[in-house]
Amino acid sequence: MRSSCLNVLSFALIAALSTVSPSAVKAASPEPVKAEHGMVVTAQHLASEIGVEVLKKGGNAVDAAVAVGYALAVVYPTAGNIGGGGFMTIRFKDGKTTFLDFRERAPAAATKSMYLDDKGQLVKGLSTEGYLAVGVPGPVLGFEVARSRYGTRPLKELIAPAITLAKDGFRLEQGDVDSFDGKTERLAKDPAAAAIFLKTDGKSFAVGETLVQADLAASLSSISEKGTDAFYKGAIADAIVKASADKGGILAKKDFEQYAVRELEPVKCNYRGYDIVSSPPPSSGGVIICEILNILEGYPLSYLGYGSAETVHAMIEAMRYASVDRNTTLGDPDFVENPVAKLLDKAYAAEIRGKIDPFKAGVSQALMPEGVGESKETTHYSIIDDEGNAVAVTYTLNGSFGAGVVAPGTGILLNNEMDDFTAKPGAPNLYGLVQGEANAIAPGKTPLSSMSPTIVSKDGKPFMVIGSPGGARIITITLEAILNVIDHGMNIQEAVDAPRIHHQWLPDKVFMEPYALSPDTRKLLSTMGHDVQIDKSWTIWGQATGILVGGEGLAEITAGGGARYNGAADSRIGAGAARGY
């Protein structure tokens, strides 16, 4: 076995072969948005503006996060939601941190084999389409727990802008309309969804037209007046349960009444002197980001260069090994023992580095443990207030527009999050993830997630707020944004815009965004044994939102002359925006 020292030296010796300068990325990226008092970055500009208004009126970052969460449920229906679930990572101005899990839960009637036929084979569509795919939603209670414990403003004030947007409607811009591309036929299958999101002729709305959501406005108004009971114990829950029963689902009123939010200790690690705080199980995101960072810390990535074959090879192998751990050992902490301490141990990372051949690709099948044979339609938003409180929120419906169903009278799109469970060990889910028994379906259990709302600090002060949608690629997208800033000196806009690569153990392929790697780098990786494929499906590469504190990039931060807050909405987001004041 090669020592990790030999590996690092071998990488360094051949660093100059294919380095690609990030200058091309810089030329393509606009300048980050700059502000001195507060910053909100979301996937929809109206939601960003609502968040900033909350900050201007004296609300803190948590207040803004709640207002943004409700606003996105109106203006970003493909992923923003109150019918799905998510996570919130919070770093307070005094440096303390916490994490809220308001992820979906499996209904009490759920069974391990509910998506298999009598021969034990997966039935296509059962875990992704219709009411049988729906987990118990969490955002309404999640937002209220966050607001009541850590916010400062009343719920009525924070939810009011969303009610207005739903009741009066909002003008659709190109980015809003683009989110409906390819979804018309799917939405048309559910009469209640079609009545909201399609015109009477069955076509989607056009740029300049207004989307009004009267039923959603009524649901939001009920929550505003009656609090969380309106959703979990009142008419909204009754309507969802009835629609589920009528259309083959298994949701029960008791599932809603018993739903609870978990407050957990975030995952913490350190990378080159930067403190990382991120999502713990039932998310794999924070653990696996930290595991990959621990492995990569042993390589001189800055010296090897952005986009070089050596840098990319190290990233691929770190992703490969960490993904095995993600897909086979992690799950809901109430149901399985998660080996978090081991996966975060830098000695374990050094052990993995010792197994990585600097000149040859690993073989995923060789890492297959015994017993083993997430959606692009998630959204992330990043917020920081004038006092330095920072919030990172990632929440999801799973697939685009979730399960594609709306309970009549509610206006609420419902998730298809049950597909994130291991429906059958060894069989890939909607996004190609091959997972094990730790993530098997069980009543009341939360499916394993890749969502990674992350906050980075340096010398006790907030440095970066970052996260992204992207299903299984959330982890690598968030990871690469961090590497781009810390190792490659990009500003925050360049860091979230830069083309991406991804490896998730199985399938044993390296996926790259168009133009992510030079032909020379691809040739060298191929020679090493990597199967590199271009993935042109732009939506699956995520839409990161980030904030950098003290400057737009490390150079400006080090010089001490930058704006306090620097926000960046991924250029892949048609309707997204960074807004500050």
PyMOL commands that set and color helices and strands:
alter all, ss='L'
color gray80, all
select helices_A, chain A and resi 4-13+15-17+23-28+45-56+61-75+131-133+139-150+155-168+174-178+184-188+191-197+214-226+229-232+235-246+253-257+285-296+301-304+309-329+340-344+346-355+364-367+417-420+437-439+471-486+492-497+519-528+538-541+554-559
alter helices_A, ss='H'
color red, helices_A
select strands_A, chain A and resi 33-35+39-42+85-91+97-102+170-171+210-211+262-264+267-271+274-278+378-384+390-396+454-458+461-467+501-502+510-512+532-534+545-549+565-569+577-580
alter strands_A, ss='S'
color yellow, strands_A
deselect
rebuild
show_as cartoon
